[in-house]
C-alpha cells in the first residue's frame, strides 16, 4: 500500500511506484473500538450505578465508624473514671475501718462518757470531745462525697454504654447496606468479567493482525531499499533534491506535484515498465529508523529507546539522519514546512486534528492511506490508517524549516488530544478515561507486564516503572519490591468489602487504571533510605507519592505511588 496511490497525486510527470504495505487497521493495535457494544455499555452503566451508591455510602461509613470510635473512647474513659472513683471510695472506707478497729482495740468506742470517767483536766476533756465530733463529721462528709462522685460516674458510664450501643447499631446498619451494595457489585462484576473476556479475545486478535501489518510493511520497506540498490541508485542528500528545476543528480527526473510543477525533496529514476521513486538519504534513514521501532510501547513524555510518544519518535527517526527537530507534536507543527496534502510521500510528517480539539497527532506518512506513529490509542508504535479527513497539515522536513507558527489548540472547551488520545483532566473519572477502557475493566492485552510475577500496568507506566526499578537497583543492589499493581473491578469490590473506610470505591481507584503500585522492600516505611530515594528520584520517571498518602493527611500510605507521566 505504501505509495500505492502516488499515481493519483502526480500530475504533469510520471509517478514512480513506491513500496507497497499491508492494509493498515482503522483500529491500530486493536484500540478500544472493540468495546463499543450496547451490552458492555449497559453492564458498565449498572456498575456505575453501584459505584455511585457506594460512593454515596462512603461518607456514611466514615461518619458511622468515626462515631463508633468516639463512643468506644468515651465508654473506655467512663469505665476508667468509675474504676478510679471506686478505688478512691474504697480507700476512704478503709481509713474509716482502721479508725473503727483502733477504737475496738482500745477497749471500745471513745464517747464523752469514757472521756469523763477517765478523768483529767476539764479543759482537755472538752477539747477532746470537740475533736472526736469533728473527726466523725469529716469522715462522714468525705465518704459521702466519694460515694456521690462514684454514683455520678456510674451514671456517665451507663450513658456512654448506651451511646456505644447506638453507635454500634448504626455502624452495623451501614455495614449491612454496604454489604448489599457489594453483593450487587459482585453480581455485575461477574457479567463484566465475562464480557471483558470476549473483548480481550477480540483485542488479542486485532493485535496479532497489527503485528502482521507491521511486519509486512517493514518487509516491503526493506524490499524497496533493496530495489534501489539493485537499480544502482545511491540516495542523494536532501540538499541535492531541493530545486528540481535547477537540476537533479544525473539520471534522475522530477516528481510531479498536484500544483502542476515539480516536487522539492524527491526524484525518480525513469525505467520500464515503471519509474522508481528516489527519496533523500535523510528520509530513507528516518523511515528505516522508525520501522525499527515498530511494536515498542507508546509512553507520553518518553524519548526512547524503550518507548516513545508521537513527537519523540519523529525526532528520533530524523535525528538518526542528522536532521534536528523538536520532540513534541506542537513544536514539530510549528517549524515543519507544509506541502500539498495530495503530494504526500514516505517520510513526510502528517499532523492530524479537528477544528474543535486542534492538533492531536503526528506521525510519518507512508502513502495517502497509512502512517507510522507512536499511537496513544494503540499504546505502541504501529502502522495505522491515515484519515485524510483529519489531516491538518502535511510537511516535509527534508526541505528545511519555516518560521515558527503556533499549533492550533482546543476551542470551545474541547479537551486536548495528544498522539491520538484525548487528555482528560486529573479529576476526570468517567467510565472510559484512557484508551476507551473502563476503570478495572482493561483487557489484559491492553496492559504491559513489568517483569515481576503477573504485575501489569498501562504500557507507558510499565515502561517508566521498569526504568525506575533499574535505577533503584543501581542504588540498592535489588530492583523495586512490589505487592500490588493493576486491580480489576472485581478485586476492587473484594478489597472494598474488607476495608470500606480505607479502600477506594470500586471503579475509582488509580490501581484500576493501571497507574498505581504498592511497594515494599523498605519503601513501605516513611523515613527509610529506600523511601527517601523514591521521594528524591521517582519524579524523574513520572511517578509521585500523592499528598493524601503523606504523613499527617489522614491516610498515611508510604507504599502507594502513582504514575502521572513525565
C-alpha positions as CSV (number, residue, x, y, z in Angstrom):
1,X,0.0,0.0,0.0
2,X,2.9,2.3,0.6
3,X,2.8,4.9,-2.2
4,X,0.2,2.8,-3.9
5,X,-1.8,6.0,-4.5
6,X,1.0,8.1,-5.7
7,X,-0.1,8.0,-9.3
8,X,-3.2,9.8,-8.4
9,X,-1.3,12.7,-6.9
10,X,1.4,13.2,-9.5
11,X,0.5,15.4,-12.5
12,X,2.5,16.5,-15.5
13,X,5.2,13.9,-14.8
14,X,5.2,10.2,-14.5
15,X,4.5,8.8,-11.0
16,X,7.1,6.4,-9.5
17,X,5.6,3.4,-7.8
18,X,6.7,3.1,-4.2
19,X,7.0,0.2,-1.7
20,X,3.6,-1.4,-1.0
21,X,2.4,-2.0,2.5
22,X,-0.1,-4.3,4.2
23,X,-3.6,-2.9,4.8
24,X,-3.4,-0.8,7.9
25,X,-6.1,-1.2,10.6
26,X,-8.6,1.6,11.4
27,X,-8.1,0.4,14.9
28,X,-4.3,0.5,15.3
29,X,-3.1,-2.2,17.7
30,X,-6.7,-3.1,18.4
31,X,-7.9,0.0,20.1
32,X,-11.0,0.4,22.3
33,X,-13.4,0.3,19.3
34,X,-13.9,-3.4,20.3
35,X,-15.6,-2.1,23.4
36,X,-18.2,-0.2,21.5
37,X,-21.1,-2.5,22.2
38,X,-24.5,-1.9,23.7
39,X,-24.2,-4.9,26.0
40,X,-21.0,-3.7,27.5
41,X,-22.4,-0.2,27.8
42,X,-25.4,-1.5,29.8
43,X,-23.1,-3.5,32.1
44,X,-20.9,-0.5,32.6
45,X,-24.0,1.6,33.4
46,X,-25.1,-0.8,36.1
47,X,-21.6,-0.9,37.5
48,X,-21.6,2.9,37.5
49,X,-24.9,2.9,39.5
50,X,-23.5,0.6,42.1
51,X,-20.3,2.7,42.2
52,X,-22.4,5.9,42.7
53,X,-24.3,4.2,45.6
54,X,-21.1,3.0,47.2
55,X,-19.6,6.5,46.8
56,X,-22.7,8.0,48.5
57,X,-22.4,5.5,51.3
58,X,-18.7,6.2,51.7
59,X,-19.5,9.3,53.8
60,X,-21.9,7.4,55.9
61,X,-19.4,4.6,56.5
62,X,-16.8,7.1,57.6
63,X,-19.2,9.0,59.8
64,X,-20.5,5.9,61.4
65,X,-17.1,4.5,62.1
66,X,-16.0,7.9,63.5
67,X,-19.0,7.9,65.8
68,X,-18.4,4.4,66.8
69,X,-14.7,5.1,67.6
70,X,-15.7,8.2,69.6
71,X,-18.3,6.2,71.6
72,X,-15.8,3.5,72.3
73,X,-13.3,6.0,73.6
74,X,-16.0,7.7,75.7
75,X,-17.1,4.3,77.1
76,X,-13.5,3.4,78.0
77,X,-12.9,6.8,79.7
78,X,-16.2,6.5,81.7
79,X,-15.3,2.9,82.8
80,X,-11.9,4.1,83.9
81,X,-13.4,7.0,85.8
82,X,-15.8,4.6,87.7
83,X,-12.9,2.4,88.5
84,X,-10.8,5.3,89.8
85,X,-13.6,6.6,92.0
86,X,-14.4,3.2,93.3
87,X,-10.8,2.8,94.3
88,X,-10.8,6.2,96.0
89,X,-14.0,5.4,97.9
90,X,-12.5,2.1,98.9
91,X,-9.5,4.0,100.3
92,X,-11.7,6.2,102.4
93,X,-13.7,3.3,103.6
94,X,-10.5,1.5,104.6
95,X,-9.4,4.5,106.7
96,X,-12.7,4.6,108.5
97,X,-12.4,0.9,109.1
98,X,-9.0,1.3,110.5
99,X,-10.3,4.0,112.8
100,X,-13.0,1.7,114.0
101,X,-10.5,-1.1,114.5
102,X,-8.4,1.2,116.7
103,X,-11.3,2.1,118.8
104,X,-12.2,-1.6,119.2
105,X,-8.6,-2.3,120.1
106,X,-8.6,0.4,122.7
107,X,-11.5,-1.2,124.6
108,X,-14.5,0.3,122.9
109,X,-15.8,3.5,121.5
110,X,-14.5,6.8,122.7
111,X,-17.5,8.6,123.9
112,X,-17.9,11.7,126.0
113,X,-18.8,9.4,129.0
114,X,-15.5,7.4,128.7
115,X,-13.5,10.7,128.5
116,X,-15.3,12.0,131.6
117,X,-14.7,8.7,133.6
118,X,-11.1,8.6,132.6
119,X,-10.7,11.9,134.3
120,X,-8.3,14.7,133.6
121,X,-8.3,18.4,133.2
122,X,-11.8,19.6,132.3
123,X,-10.4,21.7,129.6
124,X,-8.7,18.7,128.0
125,X,-11.9,16.7,128.1
126,X,-13.9,19.4,126.4
127,X,-11.2,19.7,123.7
128,X,-11.1,16.0,123.1
129,X,-14.8,15.8,122.8
130,X,-14.9,18.5,120.2
131,X,-12.1,16.8,118.2
132,X,-13.9,13.5,118.1
133,X,-17.1,15.2,116.8
134,X,-15.1,16.9,114.1
135,X,-13.3,13.7,113.1
136,X,-16.6,11.9,112.8
137,X,-18.3,14.7,110.8
138,X,-15.3,14.9,108.4
139,X,-15.1,11.2,107.8
140,X,-18.8,11.1,107.1
141,X,-18.5,14.0,104.7
142,X,-15.6,12.6,102.8
143,X,-17.2,9.2,102.4
144,X,-20.5,10.7,101.3
145,X,-18.8,12.9,98.7
146,X,-16.8,10.0,97.3
147,X,-20.0,7.9,97.1
148,X,-21.8,10.8,95.3
149,X,-18.9,11.0,92.7
150,X,-18.9,7.3,92.2
151,X,-22.7,7.3,91.5
152,X,-22.3,10.1,89.0
153,X,-19.5,8.3,87.2
154,X,-21.7,5.1,87.1
155,X,-24.4,7.2,85.5
156,X,-22.0,8.6,83.0
157,X,-20.7,5.1,82.3
158,X,-24.3,3.8,81.7
159,X,-24.9,6.8,79.3
160,X,-21.7,6.1,77.4
161,X,-22.6,2.4,77.2
162,X,-26.0,3.3,75.7
163,X,-24.3,5.7,73.2
164,X,-21.9,3.0,72.3
165,X,-24.7,0.5,71.7
166,X,-26.5,3.1,69.5
167,X,-23.2,3.8,67.5
168,X,-22.6,0.1,67.1
169,X,-26.1,-0.4,65.8
170,X,-25.7,2.5,63.3
171,X,-22.4,1.1,62.1
172,X,-23.9,-2.4,61.8
173,X,-26.8,-0.9,59.8
174,X,-24.5,1.0,57.4
175,X,-22.3,-2.1,57.1
176,X,-25.4,-4.2,56.1
177,X,-26.3,-1.6,53.4
178,X,-22.7,-1.7,52.1
179,X,-22.7,-5.5,52.0
180,X,-25.9,-5.3,50.0
181,X,-24.2,-2.9,47.5
182,X,-21.2,-5.1,47.5
183,X,-23.4,-8.1,46.5
184,X,-24.8,-6.0,43.7
185,X,-21.3,-5.0,42.6
186,X,-20.2,-8.6,42.7
187,X,-23.2,-9.7,40.6
188,X,-22.5,-7.1,37.9
189,X,-18.7,-7.8,38.1
190,X,-19.2,-11.4,37.1
191,X,-21.1,-10.3,34.0
192,X,-18.5,-7.6,33.3
193,X,-15.7,-10.1,33.5
194,X,-17.4,-12.4,31.0
195,X,-17.9,-9.5,28.6
196,X,-14.3,-8.4,29.1
197,X,-13.1,-11.9,28.3
198,X,-14.8,-11.6,24.9
199,X,-13.3,-8.1,24.4
200,X,-9.8,-9.4,25.3
201,X,-10.1,-12.2,22.7
202,X,-11.1,-9.7,20.1
203,X,-8.3,-7.4,21.2
204,X,-5.7,-10.1,21.0
205,X,-6.8,-11.0,17.5
206,X,-6.5,-7.3,16.4
207,X,-3.1,-7.1,18.0
208,X,-2.0,-10.2,16.1
209,X,-3.3,-8.5,12.9
210,X,-1.4,-5.4,13.8
211,X,1.8,-7.3,14.2
212,X,1.2,-8.8,10.7
213,X,0.7,-5.3,9.3
214,X,3.8,-4.0,11.0
215,X,5.9,-6.9,9.8
216,X,4.6,-6.9,6.3
217,X,5.1,-3.1,6.0
218,X,8.7,-3.4,7.3
219,X,9.4,-6.2,4.9
220,X,8.0,-4.1,2.0
221,X,10.2,-1.2,3.0
222,X,13.3,-3.4,3.0
223,X,12.3,-4.7,-0.4
224,X,12.1,-1.1,-1.7
225,X,15.6,-0.3,-0.3
226,X,16.9,-3.5,-2.0
227,X,15.3,-2.4,-5.2
228,X,17.2,0.9,-5.0
229,X,20.5,-0.9,-4.5
230,X,19.7,-3.3,-7.4
231,X,19.0,-0.3,-9.7
232,X,22.4,1.2,-8.7
233,X,20.7,4.2,-7.1
234,X,22.7,5.9,-4.3
235,X,20.3,8.1,-2.4
236,X,21.4,11.7,-2.7
237,X,21.4,14.1,0.3
238,X,18.3,16.2,0.7
239,X,20.2,19.3,-0.4
240,X,20.6,17.9,-4.0
241,X,16.8,17.5,-4.4
242,X,15.6,20.9,-3.1
243,X,15.4,22.5,-6.5
244,X,14.3,20.1,-9.3
245,X,14.0,23.0,-11.8
246,X,17.7,24.0,-11.3
247,X,18.7,20.4,-11.7
248,X,18.9,16.9,-10.1
249,X,21.7,14.3,-9.9
250,X,22.4,12.6,-13.1
251,X,19.9,10.1,-14.3
252,X,17.1,11.4,-12.1
253,X,14.0,13.3,-13.1
254,X,11.5,15.3,-11.0
255,X,8.3,14.0,-9.4
256,X,5.2,15.9,-10.4
257,X,3.2,18.0,-8.0
258,X,-0.6,18.4,-7.8
259,X,0.1,22.1,-8.5
260,X,1.4,21.3,-11.9
261,X,5.1,21.8,-11.1
262,X,7.8,19.5,-9.6
263,X,8.0,18.5,-6.0
264,X,11.0,19.6,-3.9
265,X,12.7,16.9,-1.9
266,X,12.1,13.9,-4.2
267,X,13.1,12.5,-7.6
268,X,12.6,9.3,-9.6
269,X,14.6,7.0,-11.8
270,X,13.0,6.6,-15.3
271,X,12.7,3.0,-16.3
272,X,10.3,0.4,-17.8
273,X,7.7,-0.6,-17.1
274,X,7.5,1.9,-14.2
275,X,9.8,4.5,-12.7
276,X,11.4,4.1,-9.3
277,X,10.9,6.7,-6.5
278,X,14.1,8.1,-5.1
279,X,13.9,9.8,-1.7
280,X,16.7,11.8,0.0
281,X,19.2,9.8,2.1
282,X,17.9,11.5,5.2
283,X,14.3,10.4,4.6
284,X,15.4,6.8,3.9
285,X,17.3,6.8,7.2
286,X,14.4,8.3,9.1
287,X,11.8,5.9,7.9
288,X,14.1,2.9,8.3
289,X,14.8,4.0,11.9
290,X,11.1,4.4,12.6
291,X,10.4,1.0,11.1
292,X,12.9,-0.5,13.6
293,X,10.8,0.9,16.4
294,X,7.6,-0.8,15.4
295,X,6.0,-2.6,18.3
296,X,7.7,-0.6,21.0
297,X,5.4,0.9,23.7
298,X,3.9,4.3,23.5
299,X,4.6,6.3,26.6
300,X,3.9,10.1,27.0
301,X,6.9,12.2,27.5
302,X,9.4,9.4,26.8
303,X,12.1,9.7,24.2
304,X,13.3,6.2,23.7
305,X,14.9,3.8,23.2
306,X,12.5,1.6,25.1
307,X,9.4,3.7,24.5
308,X,8.3,6.8,22.6
309,X,5.5,9.3,22.3
310,X,4.5,10.5,18.8
311,X,6.7,13.6,18.8
312,X,9.8,11.9,20.2
313,X,9.5,9.1,17.6
314,X,9.6,11.6,14.8
315,X,12.6,13.5,16.4
316,X,14.5,10.2,17.0
317,X,13.9,9.0,13.4
318,X,15.1,12.2,11.8
319,X,17.8,12.7,14.4
320,X,19.3,9.4,13.2
321,X,19.6,11.1,9.8
322,X,21.2,14.2,11.2
323,X,18.1,16.4,11.0
324,X,17.4,18.2,14.3
325,X,13.6,18.5,15.0
326,X,11.5,19.4,18.1
327,X,10.3,16.4,20.2
328,X,6.7,17.3,20.7
329,X,3.7,17.5,18.3
330,X,3.2,21.2,18.7
331,X,6.9,22.0,18.2
332,X,7.0,19.9,15.1
333,X,3.9,21.6,13.7
334,X,5.4,25.0,14.3
335,X,8.6,24.5,12.2
336,X,7.6,21.9,9.6
337,X,7.3,23.4,6.0
338,X,3.9,22.4,4.6
339,X,3.3,20.8,1.2
340,X,0.1,20.0,-0.7
341,X,-1.7,17.1,1.0
342,X,-2.0,15.3,-2.3
343,X,1.8,15.3,-2.7
344,X,2.4,13.1,0.3
345,X,5.4,10.8,0.1
346,X,7.1,8.4,2.5
347,X,8.7,10.3,5.4
348,X,6.5,13.3,5.2
349,X,5.1,14.4,8.6
350,X,1.3,14.1,9.0
351,X,-0.4,16.3,11.5
352,X,-3.9,15.2,12.5
353,X,-6.6,17.1,14.4
354,X,-10.0,18.6,14.4
355,X,-11.3,22.2,14.4
356,X,-12.5,21.7,17.9
357,X,-9.6,19.9,19.5
358,X,-6.9,21.4,17.4
359,X,-3.7,19.5,16.8
360,X,-3.8,16.0,18.1
361,X,-1.3,13.7,16.5
362,X,1.8,13.5,14.4
363,X,3.5,10.6,12.5
364,X,5.5,9.7,9.4
365,X,3.4,9.2,6.2
366,X,3.9,6.1,4.2
367,X,1.5,7.0,1.5
368,X,-2.0,8.5,1.2
369,X,-3.6,5.7,3.3
370,X,-1.1,4.9,6.0
371,X,1.2,6.4,8.5
372,X,3.7,5.1,11.1
373,X,3.3,6.6,14.5
374,X,3.7,6.1,18.3
375,X,-0.1,5.9,18.8
376,X,-1.6,6.5,22.2
377,X,-4.8,4.6,21.4
378,X,-2.8,1.6,20.2
379,X,-0.3,2.0,23.1
380,X,2.6,1.3,20.7
381,X,4.5,2.3,17.6
382,X,2.3,1.0,14.8
383,X,1.4,1.3,11.1
384,X,-2.1,2.7,11.2
385,X,-4.6,4.2,8.8
386,X,-4.1,7.8,7.7
387,X,-7.5,9.5,8.0
388,X,-7.2,12.2,5.3
389,X,-10.3,14.0,6.6
390,X,-8.4,14.7,9.8
391,X,-5.2,15.9,8.2
392,X,-4.4,19.5,9.3
393,X,-1.1,19.8,7.5
394,X,1.4,17.5,5.7
395,X,5.0,18.8,5.9
396,X,8.4,17.7,4.5
397,X,11.4,18.0,6.9
398,X,13.9,17.4,4.1
399,X,13.1,20.8,2.6
400,X,14.1,22.8,5.7
401,X,12.1,24.6,8.3
402,X,9.7,27.5,8.2
403,X,9.4,30.4,10.6
404,X,7.6,29.1,13.7
405,X,3.8,29.2,13.7
406,X,1.7,28.2,16.7
407,X,-0.1,24.9,16.5
408,X,-3.9,25.1,16.7
409,X,-5.2,24.3,20.2
410,X,-8.6,23.3,21.6
411,X,-11.5,25.7,21.3
412,X,-14.9,26.0,22.9
413,X,-14.0,23.9,25.9
414,X,-12.8,20.9,23.9
415,X,-10.2,18.7,25.6
416,X,-6.6,18.4,24.4
417,X,-5.6,15.5,22.3
418,X,-2.1,14.1,22.4
419,X,-0.8,11.5,20.0
420,X,-4.3,10.4,19.1
421,X,-5.8,10.1,22.5
422,X,-7.9,12.6,24.5
423,X,-6.2,14.0,27.6
424,X,-8.6,14.2,30.4
425,X,-8.0,16.4,33.4
426,X,-6.8,14.6,36.5
427,X,-10.2,14.9,38.2
428,X,-11.9,13.1,35.3
429,X,-13.4,9.8,36.5
430,X,-15.6,9.0,33.6
431,X,-16.4,5.5,32.5
432,X,-13.6,5.3,29.9
433,X,-10.8,7.6,30.9
434,X,-7.9,6.3,28.9
435,X,-7.8,4.2,25.7
436,X,-11.6,4.0,26.0
437,X,-11.4,1.4,28.8
438,X,-13.4,1.4,32.0
439,X,-11.6,1.5,35.4
440,X,-10.8,-2.0,36.4
441,X,-12.1,-3.4,33.1
442,X,-8.9,-3.0,31.0
443,X,-8.3,-6.1,28.8
444,X,-5.1,-7.8,29.8
445,X,-3.9,-7.5,26.2
446,X,-4.0,-3.7,26.6
447,X,-1.7,-3.7,29.6
448,X,2.1,-4.3,29.7
449,X,3.9,-6.6,32.2
450,X,6.6,-5.1,34.3
451,X,8.6,-8.3,34.6
452,X,7.7,-9.1,38.2
453,X,5.2,-12.0,38.7
454,X,1.9,-11.2,37.0
455,X,2.1,-7.4,37.7
456,X,1.0,-5.2,34.9
457,X,0.3,-1.5,34.2
458,X,-0.7,0.8,31.4
459,X,2.2,0.4,28.9
460,X,3.7,3.9,29.5
461,X,3.5,3.4,33.2
462,X,5.1,0.0,32.9
463,X,8.0,1.3,30.8
464,X,8.6,4.1,33.3
465,X,8.4,1.6,36.2
466,X,11.0,-0.7,34.7
467,X,13.3,2.3,34.2
468,X,12.8,3.5,37.8
469,X,13.3,-0.1,39.1
470,X,16.6,-0.3,37.3
471,X,17.8,2.9,38.7
472,X,16.7,1.8,42.2
473,X,18.6,-1.4,41.7
474,X,21.8,0.6,40.9
475,X,21.4,2.3,44.3
476,X,20.4,-0.6,46.5
477,X,21.5,-3.7,44.6
478,X,18.0,-5.1,44.1
479,X,15.0,-3.9,42.0
480,X,11.9,-2.4,43.5
481,X,9.8,-4.7,45.5
482,X,6.1,-4.6,44.5
483,X,3.0,-6.0,46.1
484,X,0.2,-4.6,44.0
485,X,-0.3,-3.0,40.6
486,X,-3.3,-3.1,38.3
487,X,-6.5,-4.1,40.1
488,X,-9.5,-5.4,38.3
489,X,-13.0,-4.2,39.1
490,X,-13.7,-7.5,40.9
491,X,-10.6,-7.2,43.1
492,X,-11.6,-3.6,43.9
493,X,-15.0,-4.8,45.1
494,X,-13.4,-7.5,47.3
495,X,-10.9,-5.0,48.8
496,X,-13.7,-2.5,49.5
497,X,-15.7,-5.2,51.3
498,X,-12.7,-5.9,53.6
499,X,-11.8,-2.2,54.2
500,X,-14.7,0.1,53.2
501,X,-13.2,3.0,55.2
502,X,-9.8,2.7,53.6
503,X,-10.1,1.3,50.1
504,X,-11.2,3.4,47.2
505,X,-14.8,2.9,45.9
506,X,-14.7,0.3,43.2
507,X,-14.3,1.9,39.8
508,X,-12.4,4.9,41.1
509,X,-9.0,3.5,42.2
510,X,-5.9,4.5,40.3
511,X,-5.0,0.9,40.5
512,X,-8.0,0.3,38.3
513,X,-6.4,2.5,35.6
514,X,-3.1,0.6,35.8
515,X,-1.5,3.7,37.1
516,X,-0.6,2.9,40.7
517,X,1.6,0.5,42.6
518,X,2.1,-0.6,46.2
519,X,5.8,-1.1,47.0
520,X,7.7,-3.0,49.7
521,X,11.4,-3.6,50.4
522,X,11.8,-0.6,52.6
523,X,9.7,1.9,50.6
524,X,6.6,0.9,52.7
525,X,8.0,2.8,55.7
526,X,8.4,6.6,56.0
527,X,11.9,7.8,56.5
528,X,13.9,4.8,55.3
529,X,16.7,5.2,52.8
530,X,14.5,3.4,50.2
531,X,11.6,5.7,50.8
532,X,13.8,8.8,50.7
533,X,15.3,7.5,47.4
534,X,11.8,7.4,45.9
535,X,10.9,10.9,47.2
536,X,14.1,12.2,45.5
537,X,14.0,10.2,42.3
538,X,10.5,8.9,41.4
539,X,9.6,12.2,39.7
540,X,12.3,11.7,37.1
541,X,10.3,8.7,35.9
542,X,6.9,10.3,36.1
543,X,5.9,8.7,39.5
544,X,4.8,10.5,42.6
545,X,3.5,10.0,46.1
546,X,0.0,11.5,46.3
547,X,-0.4,14.1,49.0
548,X,-3.4,12.3,50.6
549,X,-0.9,9.4,51.5
550,X,1.7,11.7,53.1
551,X,2.2,11.8,56.9
552,X,-0.5,13.7,58.7
553,X,-3.0,13.7,55.9
554,X,-5.4,11.1,57.2
555,X,-4.5,8.1,55.2
556,X,-0.8,7.5,55.6
557,X,0.4,5.1,52.9
558,X,4.2,5.3,52.2
559,X,3.9,2.3,50.0
560,X,1.4,3.8,47.5
561,X,2.8,5.5,44.4
562,X,1.0,6.8,41.2
563,X,2.1,7.4,37.7
564,X,1.5,10.9,36.4
565,X,3.7,10.9,33.3
566,X,6.8,12.8,32.6
